[in-house]
Amino acid sequence: MRLFFLILLSLPLLAFVVTQKIEKGSLTQTQNFNGTLRFNEQSRLASESDGVITRLYFDEGNYVKKGTLLLEIDTQILSADITAIQASIKEVEFALEKAKLEFKRYEILLAKQSVSQQKHDEFYFQKMQLEQRLLSLKATLKARQIAKSKKSIYAPFNGYIGERKVQVGEWLKEGSEIALLINPAKIDILIHLPSSYISTIYKDKTVEVTINNRTYSAKVIGALFSGNEKTRTFPMKLRLLETKERFFDGMQASLSIQKESSQGALFISRDGVIKRFGKDVLFIIKDKKAQMVDVQVIGYQGERVAISSDNIKEGDEVVIKGNERLFPNQEVK
């Protein structure tokens, strides 16, 4: 009697389980890549003229609009020179007006043969000299006025002053740097990607990037054809779309890219794969009995897992609930 009881205990009991059929599909995996923010439009403003700074209208961190006056350089000598040239122009204009009247009178006299050709020609060349003198003075005046305009420096676009290089009273030389102006509205993101991921995003596509744990939209500018030989990656440039957020040059941004890594993969619920003896296994049902099969996990897609094994196929029934208590060849219902 005792032997019969032990035999009954050793027999596998009927297990009640929940199953699911293996499905075939495409595995899409998501990979995160980090990149760096770079201001696309930044200008190191420089002086186009020599002179002493008399007024300064900006400081580091200021936001300035396009056309804002930033500084002025001393113009006293130029202003005096311009006044003198303007006076000379008036003088020549009066002389030219008189010369034109004289020349017109001599033309009439020459027609009546009341004056010699030589005298007529003298007044003609006098008039021509004054005309050329007037043109020369006006050109000089324009050059002086342009030079004076260079003594005032304006912001070429909207932006923030990143650095200030000068002080009031400082002597500027032509080409001296005065400030760094940054346009915060044009921000690029440079991300290095493996070549296999480059083809998954195309020019003008809108993607989502993460900066400081917040999501922003960016447009794909395109791949730059100068890769890194060591890492075998290639720079992809994105342009951050307009936002009211303020960023800083050099900040980190991350991009998540989905890539179809396997077609015809076999999928089952994540609950179908368990650990036995340190291996990934699942139980398939054959002839109402549980058969344990070793599998390789390829990847995950939501609540499903992609698996690989020579001993399973599409349509096989896999235990997804109750598999933790199963033993090989145990009868199931």
C-alpha positions in Angstrom: 0.0 0.0 0.0 2.9 2.4 0.9 4.6 1.7 -2.4 1.4 2.4 -4.4 1.0 5.7 -2.6 4.6 6.8 -3.5 4.0 5.9 -7.1 0.9 8.1 -7.2 2.9 11.0 -5.8 5.7 10.6 -8.4 3.3 10.8 -11.3 3.0 14.3 -13.0 -0.3 16.0 -12.2 -2.5 17.5 -15.0 -1.7 21.2 -15.3 -4.1 23.9 -16.3 -2.4 26.6 -18.5 -3.1 29.5 -20.8 -1.5 29.3 -24.2 -0.9 31.6 -27.2 0.2 30.9 -30.8 3.5 32.0 -32.1 3.2 34.8 -34.6 5.5 36.0 -37.4 6.3 39.7 -37.9 9.0 42.4 -38.2 11.1 43.4 -35.3 11.7 47.1 -34.9 14.3 48.1 -32.3 14.8 51.6 -30.8 18.3 53.0 -30.3 19.2 56.2 -28.6 22.0 58.5 -29.8 23.4 61.5 -28.1 24.4 64.7 -29.9 25.4 68.3 -29.2 23.6 71.6 -29.6 25.4 74.2 -31.7 24.3 77.7 -32.6 24.1 77.9 -36.3 24.3 81.7 -36.6 27.0 83.4 -34.4 29.1 86.3 -35.4 32.3 87.7 -34.0 31.6 91.4 -34.6 34.6 93.5 -35.5 35.4 97.1 -36.1 35.8 98.4 -39.7 37.5 101.5 -38.6 40.1 102.9 -36.2 39.4 105.2 -33.3 38.5 105.6 -29.7 35.2 104.2 -28.3 33.1 107.0 -27.1 29.9 105.2 -26.3 29.0 101.6 -25.5 25.3 100.4 -25.5 25.5 96.7 -24.7 26.8 94.2 -22.2 27.3 90.4 -22.0 24.0 88.5 -21.8 21.9 91.4 -23.4 19.4 90.5 -26.1 19.6 92.9 -29.1 17.5 93.3 -32.1 18.8 93.6 -35.7 19.9 97.2 -36.3 20.4 98.0 -32.6 23.3 100.5 -32.1 26.0 98.7 -30.2 28.9 101.3 -30.0 30.2 104.5 -31.4 33.7 105.5 -32.2 35.0 109.1 -32.1 34.1 111.0 -35.3 35.3 114.6 -34.6 38.1 114.6 -37.2 35.9 113.0 -39.8 33.0 115.4 -39.1 35.2 118.4 -39.5 36.6 116.9 -42.8 33.1 116.4 -44.1 32.1 120.0 -43.3 35.2 121.3 -45.1 34.4 119.2 -48.2 30.8 120.3 -48.2 31.9 123.9 -48.2 34.3 123.2 -51.1 31.5 121.6 -53.0 29.4 124.8 -52.6 32.3 126.9 -53.7 32.9 124.8 -56.8 29.1 124.7 -57.6 29.0 128.6 -57.6 32.1 128.8 -59.8 30.7 126.2 -62.2 27.4 128.0 -62.5 29.3 131.2 -63.4 31.5 129.3 -65.9 28.4 127.8 -67.6 26.9 131.3 -68.0 30.2 132.7 -69.4 30.6 129.7 -71.8 27.0 130.1 -73.0 27.7 133.8 -73.7 30.9 133.0 -75.6 29.1 130.4 -77.7 26.7 133.2 -78.9 29.7 135.5 -79.6 31.5 132.8 -81.5 28.5 132.2 -83.7 28.5 136.0 -84.5 32.3 135.8 -85.0 32.7 138.4 -82.3 35.2 136.3 -80.4 38.1 134.0 -81.3 37.9 130.2 -81.2 40.7 130.2 -78.7 38.9 132.3 -76.2 35.8 130.2 -76.6 37.8 127.0 -76.0 39.4 128.5 -72.8 36.0 128.9 -71.2 34.9 125.4 -72.4 37.8 123.7 -70.7 37.4 125.9 -67.6 33.8 124.6 -67.3 34.9 121.0 -67.8 37.6 121.3 -65.1 35.1 122.6 -62.6 32.7 119.8 -63.5 35.4 117.2 -62.9 36.4 119.0 -59.7 32.8 118.8 -58.4 32.6 115.1 -59.2 35.9 114.5 -57.3 34.7 116.4 -54.3 31.3 114.6 -54.2 33.1 111.2 -54.4 35.4 112.2 -51.6 32.4 113.4 -49.5 30.7 110.1 -50.0 33.8 108.2 -49.0 34.1 110.3 -45.8 30.4 109.8 -45.0 30.8 106.0 -45.5 33.9 106.1 -43.2 31.8 108.0 -40.6 29.0 105.4 -40.8 31.6 102.7 -40.0 32.2 104.5 -36.7 28.8 103.2 -35.5 28.4 99.5 -35.2 25.0 97.9 -35.3 23.7 94.4 -34.6 23.5 92.4 -37.9 20.7 90.1 -36.6 18.6 89.4 -33.5 20.5 87.6 -30.8 22.3 87.5 -27.4 25.7 89.0 -26.7 27.8 86.1 -25.7 31.1 88.0 -25.1 32.1 91.6 -24.8 35.7 92.4 -25.8 35.9 96.2 -25.4 35.5 99.1 -23.0 34.7 102.9 -23.4 37.8 104.9 -24.1 39.6 101.9 -25.7 41.4 102.4 -29.0 40.1 100.2 -31.7 42.1 99.1 -34.7 40.4 98.1 -38.0 39.4 94.4 -37.6 39.4 94.5 -33.7 36.9 92.1 -32.2 34.2 93.8 -30.1 31.7 91.1 -29.3 30.2 87.6 -30.0 26.6 87.8 -31.1 24.6 84.5 -31.1 21.2 84.0 -32.8 19.2 81.7 -30.4 16.6 81.0 -33.1 18.9 78.9 -35.3 20.1 76.0 -33.3 21.6 72.9 -34.9 22.1 69.5 -33.3 25.0 67.3 -34.5 24.6 63.6 -33.9 27.0 60.9 -35.0 25.2 57.8 -36.3 26.4 54.4 -37.7 25.9 54.2 -41.5 23.1 51.6 -41.0 21.0 54.2 -39.2 21.7 57.1 -41.6 19.3 55.8 -44.2 16.4 55.6 -41.7 16.0 59.4 -41.5 15.8 61.6 -44.5 16.2 65.3 -45.4 13.4 67.6 -44.1 11.9 64.8 -42.0 10.6 66.1 -38.6 11.9 64.1 -35.6 11.7 64.4 -31.8 14.7 65.1 -29.7 15.1 65.1 -26.0 16.9 68.0 -24.2 16.9 68.2 -20.4 14.2 65.5 -20.2 11.9 67.5 -22.4 10.9 66.7 -26.0 11.3 69.2 -28.9 10.8 69.0 -32.6 13.7 69.2 -35.1 14.0 69.0 -38.9 16.6 66.8 -40.5 19.1 69.0 -42.5 21.0 65.9 -43.8 24.1 63.8 -43.3 27.6 65.4 -43.5 29.9 63.2 -45.6 32.9 63.2 -43.3 32.8 60.3 -41.0 35.0 59.3 -38.1 37.3 56.5 -39.1 37.8 55.2 -35.5 34.1 54.9 -34.6 32.8 54.4 -38.1 30.0 57.0 -37.5 28.8 59.9 -39.6 27.5 63.3 -38.5 23.8 64.0 -39.0 22.7 67.6 -38.7 19.2 68.5 -37.3 17.7 72.0 -37.0 15.7 72.6 -33.8 12.3 74.1 -34.7 11.2 77.4 -33.2 10.6 77.3 -29.4 10.5 79.8 -26.6 12.9 77.8 -24.5 16.4 79.1 -24.1 19.3 76.8 -24.7 23.1 77.0 -24.5 25.8 76.1 -27.0 27.2 72.6 -26.1 24.1 71.2 -24.4 23.3 67.5 -24.9 20.4 66.3 -27.0 19.3 62.7 -27.7 17.5 61.2 -30.6 15.7 57.8 -30.6 15.7 56.0 -33.9 13.6 53.0 -34.7 15.1 50.5 -37.1 13.7 47.2 -38.6 16.3 44.8 -37.6 14.7 41.5 -38.5 11.9 40.5 -40.9 10.0 37.3 -40.3 10.8 37.2 -36.6 8.8 34.9 -34.3 6.8 36.7 -31.6 5.2 35.6 -28.4 4.1 37.3 -25.2 6.9 38.2 -22.8 5.3 35.9 -20.2 6.0 33.0 -22.5 9.7 33.0 -22.0 11.1 32.0 -18.5 14.4 31.1 -17.1 15.3 27.4 -16.4 18.9 26.3 -15.5 20.2 29.8 -16.5 18.7 29.6 -20.0 15.8 31.2 -21.8 13.1 28.6 -22.4 9.5 28.2 -23.3 7.0 25.4 -23.2 5.1 24.4 -26.4 2.1 22.1 -26.4 2.4 18.9 -28.4 -0.1 16.0 -28.0 -1.5 17.7 -24.9 1.9 17.6 -23.2 4.4 20.5 -22.4 7.7 20.3 -24.3 10.5 22.6 -23.0 12.4 24.3 -25.8 15.6 26.5 -25.5 15.2 29.8 -27.3 17.3 32.9 -28.0 15.8 36.3 -27.3 16.3 38.7 -30.3 14.6 41.7 -28.9 11.5 43.2 -27.4 8.5 45.1 -28.9 6.1 46.4 -26.4 4.6 43.4 -24.5 6.0 40.9 -27.0 9.3 39.2 -27.3 11.1 38.2 -30.6 12.6 34.7 -30.3 14.7 32.3 -32.4 15.0 28.5 -32.3 15.2 25.7 -34.7 12.5 23.8 -32.7 9.7 26.2 -33.0 7.6 27.7 -35.9 4.8 30.0 -36.6 1.5 28.7 -35.2 3.0 26.6 -32.3 1.1 26.9 -29.1 3.2 28.4 -26.2 2.3 28.4 -22.6 2.1 32.0 -21.3 0.5 31.4 -17.9 1.3 28.5 -15.6 4.6 27.8 -17.2 6.6 28.4 -14.0 5.1 25.2 -12.5 5.5 23.0 -15.6 7.8 20.1 -16.2 8.8 18.5 -19.5 6.2 16.0 -20.8 3.7 17.1 -18.2 0.1 16.8 -19.4 -1.8 20.1 -19.7 -5.3 21.3 -20.3 
